[in-house]
Amino acid sequence: MKIVINTCFGGYSISALATKKLAKRKGKKCYFFTFSLTGHDSHPISIEEAKNAFCWLAYSVDNPQDYKLNERDPDGSYKSANEREEKISLSNIADDRTDCDLIAVIEELGDKANGRFAKLKIVEIPDDVEWEIHEYDGLEHIAEVHRTWS
């Protein structure tokens, strides 16, 4: 079994290019948007701008120019916008560390698949092992599941 981990301090993430390729393999459109703390004033950016941005968001939408996350509900809240965002967000597209499409993209791109603070590695373990990822400040390793008590 192949599993993707991050092998440096910082944290697991994939690059904008890897996100775009993974979305394509999943049959999803992928457009990038600026990141803001509120998340409600994002606007479309190119993949090149996403590559150079500190943070970015990726959504699967038909036409990014028509997409407005910052539309408020009549009561002034963002409840509908938040629900729309959950449906179109690609933020969890790389969460399954054993996903064959993710592994293929990382094998294809090599270091270009690394997120901003990541150095990804594919580790192979026996198929019959019950495993979990252990992490400290973003640095990860795979451990066989065992019992512990406190």
C-alpha positions in Angstrom: 0.0 0.0 0.0 1.3 3.5 -0.9 0.7 6.4 1.5 1.6 10.1 1.1 3.2 11.8 4.0 5.0 15.1 4.6 8.7 14.8 5.5 9.5 18.3 6.7 8.3 20.7 9.4 5.5 22.9 8.1 2.6 20.8 7.2 1.0 18.5 4.6 -0.3 20.2 1.5 -0.1 19.9 -2.2 0.7 22.6 -4.7 -1.7 24.5 -6.9 -0.4 22.5 -9.9 -1.0 19.2 -8.1 -4.5 20.4 -7.0 -5.4 21.3 -10.7 -4.1 17.9 -12.0 -5.8 15.9 -9.2 -9.1 17.7 -9.8 -8.8 16.9 -13.5 -8.3 13.2 -12.7 -11.4 13.4 -10.5 -13.4 14.9 -13.4 -13.7 18.3 -11.6 -13.1 21.8 -12.8 -10.5 23.7 -10.7 -10.2 27.5 -10.4 -8.1 29.4 -7.9 -9.2 32.3 -5.8 -7.5 34.7 -3.4 -7.6 33.7 0.3 -8.9 36.1 2.9 -9.3 35.7 6.6 -13.1 36.1 6.3 -13.3 34.0 3.1 -16.0 36.3 1.8 -14.1 38.6 -0.4 -12.2 36.2 -2.6 -11.8 36.7 -6.3 -10.4 34.5 -9.2 -6.7 34.3 -9.8 -4.6 32.4 -12.3 -2.7 29.3 -11.5 0.5 31.3 -11.8 -0.8 33.8 -9.2 -1.8 30.9 -7.0 1.7 29.4 -7.2 3.1 32.7 -6.0 0.5 33.4 -3.3 1.1 32.7 0.3 -2.4 31.1 0.5 -5.1 30.3 -2.1 -8.4 28.6 -2.4 -9.5 26.1 -5.1 -13.1 25.7 -6.1 -14.9 23.5 -8.7 -17.2 26.0 -10.4 -18.4 26.4 -14.0 -17.4 30.1 -14.5 -15.1 31.6 -11.9 -15.9 35.2 -13.0 -19.5 34.7 -12.1 -18.8 33.1 -8.7 -19.3 35.4 -5.7 -18.7 34.0 -2.3 -19.3 37.3 -0.6 -23.1 37.4 -1.3 -24.9 38.0 1.9 -28.3 36.5 2.8 -31.2 38.9 3.3 -30.6 38.8 7.1 -27.0 40.0 6.5 -25.4 36.6 7.3 -23.2 34.5 5.1 -25.0 31.2 5.8 -25.9 30.5 2.2 -22.5 31.5 1.0 -20.9 29.1 3.5 -23.2 26.3 2.3 -22.3 27.0 -1.4 -18.6 27.1 -0.5 -18.8 23.7 1.2 -20.3 22.2 -2.0 -17.7 23.5 -4.4 -14.5 23.6 -2.3 -11.6 21.5 -3.3 -9.8 22.0 0.1 -10.1 18.3 1.0 -9.3 16.8 -2.4 -6.0 15.5 -1.2 -7.1 14.3 2.2 -7.1 10.5 1.3 -3.4 9.8 1.6 -3.9 6.4 -0.2 -5.9 7.8 -3.1 -4.4 6.3 -6.3 -5.0 9.6 -8.2 -3.2 11.6 -5.6 -0.3 9.2 -5.7 -0.2 9.2 -9.5 -0.1 13.1 -9.5 2.8 13.1 -6.9 4.7 10.5 -8.8 4.3 12.5 -12.0 5.1 15.9 -10.6 7.8 15.0 -8.1 8.8 18.1 -6.1 6.4 20.3 -8.1 3.6 18.5 -6.1 4.9 19.9 -2.8 2.7 22.5 -1.0 4.3 25.7 0.2 5.6 24.2 3.4 5.7 20.5 2.5 8.1 17.9 1.1 5.9 15.0 0.1 7.0 11.4 0.1 5.2 8.2 -0.9 5.9 5.5 1.6 5.0 1.8 0.8 3.9 -0.5 3.6 2.5 -4.0 3.6 -1.2 -4.1 2.7 -2.2 -6.0 5.8 -0.9 -3.4 8.3 -3.3 -1.3 10.3 -1.6 2.1 10.2 -1.9 5.7 11.2 0.0 8.9 10.5 1.8 10.5 13.4 2.7 14.2 13.1 4.8 16.7 15.0 4.9 20.3 13.7 4.0 19.1 10.3 6.7 16.4 10.1 4.9 13.1 9.6 5.7 9.4 9.8 3.6 6.2 9.5 3.2 4.0 12.5 1.5 0.6 13.0 -1.6 0.9 15.1 -1.2 -0.5 18.6 -2.8 -0.1 22.0 -1.8 2.6 24.4 -3.1 3.6 27.9 -2.6 6.7 29.9 
